[in-house]
Amino acid sequence: MKKIYKIEVDCAACALKMEQAAKKVEGILDATVSFVTQKMHVEFDENAEPEKIMPKVLKACRKVEPDCEIEF
């Protein structure tokens, strides 16, 4: 399952850090963050529940970029 989320990220380097952090969260197969479009594309495991995983993604992203926001 793939979903797109609006994000707030300050720079391209920060977007890369958020992308790498998101990919480490259990239940995430792939994630890409675009600084230009301010969007995060996420591919979830087949049996994953995005509403339970995305708070974990936000927490992981805030460890590397404390002021980031993800609308889910």
SERO-4910 file (N, C-alpha, C, O; in steps of 0.05 Angstrom, whole numbers):
BEGIN
 pado doro    nc1    nc2    nc3   cac1   cac2   cac3    cc1    cc2    cc3    oc1    oc2    oc3
  Met    A     17    -23      0      0      0      0     18     25      0     38     26     15
  Lys    A     11     44    -17     26     69    -18      8     92    -11    -16     93    -18
  Lys    A     19    112      4      5    136     11     23    160      9     47    157     10
  Ile    A     11    183      5     26    208      4     16    226     26     -8    229     31
  Tyr    A     36    238     40     30    256     63     42    283     58     64    285     47
  Lys    A     28    304     67     40    331     67     59    333     90     53    323    112
  Ile    A     82    346     85    101    350    106    110    379    107    105    395     89
  Glu    A    124    386    128    138    412    130    167    405    136    174    395    157
  Val    A    184    412    117    213    407    120    228    431    109    220    443     89
  Asp    A    249    439    123    263    464    118    283    464     96    288    484     83
  Cys    A    295    441     90    316    440     69    319    412     58    308    392     69
  Ala    A    333    410     35    336    384     22    352    364     39    346    340     39
  Ala    A    371    374     54    387    357     71    370    345     93    373    322    101
  Cys    A    352    362    104    334    353    125    314    332    114    308    312    127
  Ala    A    305    336     89    287    317     76    301    290     74    288    269     78
  Leu    A    326    289     67    341    264     64    343    250     92    340    226     93
  Lys    A    348    266    113    350    254    140    323    242    148    322    220    160
  Met    A    301    256    142    275    246    148    268    221    133    257    202    144
  Glu    A    276    220    108    272    197     91    286    173    103    275    151    104
  Gln    A    311    176    110    327    154    121    315    145    148    314    121    153
  Ala    A    305    163    164    293    156    190    267    140    186    262    120    199
  Ala    A    251    149    167    225    136    161    230    107    152    214     89    159
  Lys    A    250    103    135    255     76    124    262     56    146    260     32    142
  Lys    A    271     65    169    279     47    191    255     38    208    258     20    225
  Val    A    232     51    205    209     45    221    197     18    211    193     14    187
  Glu    A    190      1    230    178    -25    224    151    -21    210    135     -5    219
  Gly    A    147    -35    188    123    -33    173    126    -15    148    107    -14    131
  Ile    A    149     -2    145    154     15    122    172      0    103    194     -9    110
  Leu    A    163     -3     78    180    -15     57    198      5     44    221      0     39
  Asp    A    187     29     39    202     50     26    190     77     33    166     79     38
  Ala    A    206     98     32    197    125     37    214    144     22    239    141     21
  Thr    A    202    164     10    216    186     -3    204    212      6    180    215      9
  Val    A    222    232     11    213    258     20    223    278      0    246    279     -7
  Ser    A    204    295     -9    211    316    -28    210    343    -15    189    352     -6
  Phe    A    233    357    -14    233    384     -3    218    403    -22    204    421    -12
  Val    A    221    399    -48    208    416    -68    178    415    -66    165    436    -65
  Thr    A    166    391    -64    137    389    -64    126    388    -36    101    390    -32
  Gln    A    143    385    -16    135    383     12    116    359     16     95    361     29
  Lys    A    124    336      5    108    312      7    126    288     14    150    287      7
  Met    A    114    269     29    127    244     35    111    222     23     87    219     28
  His    A    124    206      6    112    182     -6    121    158     11    145    154     14
  Val    A    102    143     20    108    120     37     95     95     26     72     95     18
  Glu    A    111     74     26    101     48     18    102     30     43    123     26     55
  Phe    A     79     19     50     76      3     74     77    -26     68     71    -35     45
  Asp    A     84    -43     88     82    -72     86     53    -78     80     35    -63     85
  Glu    A     49   -102     68     22   -110     60      2   -110     83    -21   -102     79
  Asn    A     10   -119    107     -9   -121    129     -7    -97    149    -18    -98    171
  Ala    A      7    -77    141     12    -54    159    -14    -37    162    -31    -36    144
  Glu    A    -15    -23    185    -37     -5    190    -25     23    191    -14     31    212
  Pro    A    -28     39    170    -15     65    168    -22     83    192     -4     98    201
  Glu    A    -46     82    202    -54    100    224    -38     93    250    -36    111    267
  Lys    A    -28     69    252    -11     62    275     19     67    270     34     71    289
  Ile    A     27     65    245     55     68    238     64     97    235     86    104    243
  Met    A     46    114    224     55    142    219     62    158    244     81    174    242
  Pro    A     50    154    267     60    168    291     89    159    298    105    175    307
  Lys    A     96    134    292    123    125    296    142    137    276    165    144    283
  Val    A    133    141    252    149    154    231    154    183    239    177    193    237
  Leu    A    134    197    249    137    225    258    157    226    281    174    244    281
  Lys    A    155    208    299    173    208    322    202    203    313    221    217    322
  Ala    A    206    185    294    233    179    283    243    204    268    267    210    270
  Cys    A    226    217    253    235    240    238    242    263    256    260    279    251
  Arg    A    227    266    278    233    288    297    259    284    312    270    303    323
  Lys    A    269    259    313    295    255    326    317    267    309    337    276    320
  Val    A    313    268    283    334    279    266    327    308    258    345    324    251
  Glu    A    302    315    258    293    342    250    270    350    269    247    347    262
  Pro    A    276    361    293    256    366    314    232    383    306    210    379    317
  Asp    A    235    401    286    211    417    279    195    408    255    179    423    244
  Cys    A    200    383    246    185    373    223    156    367    230    150    362    254
  Glu    A    139    368    210    111    362    213    102    344    191    111    347    168
  Ile    A     85    324    197     74    307    177     43    306    182     35    300    204
  Glu    A     28    312    161     -1    312    164    -11    284    157     -9    275    134
  Phe    A    -22    270    177    -34    244    171    -60    240    185    -73    219    183
***
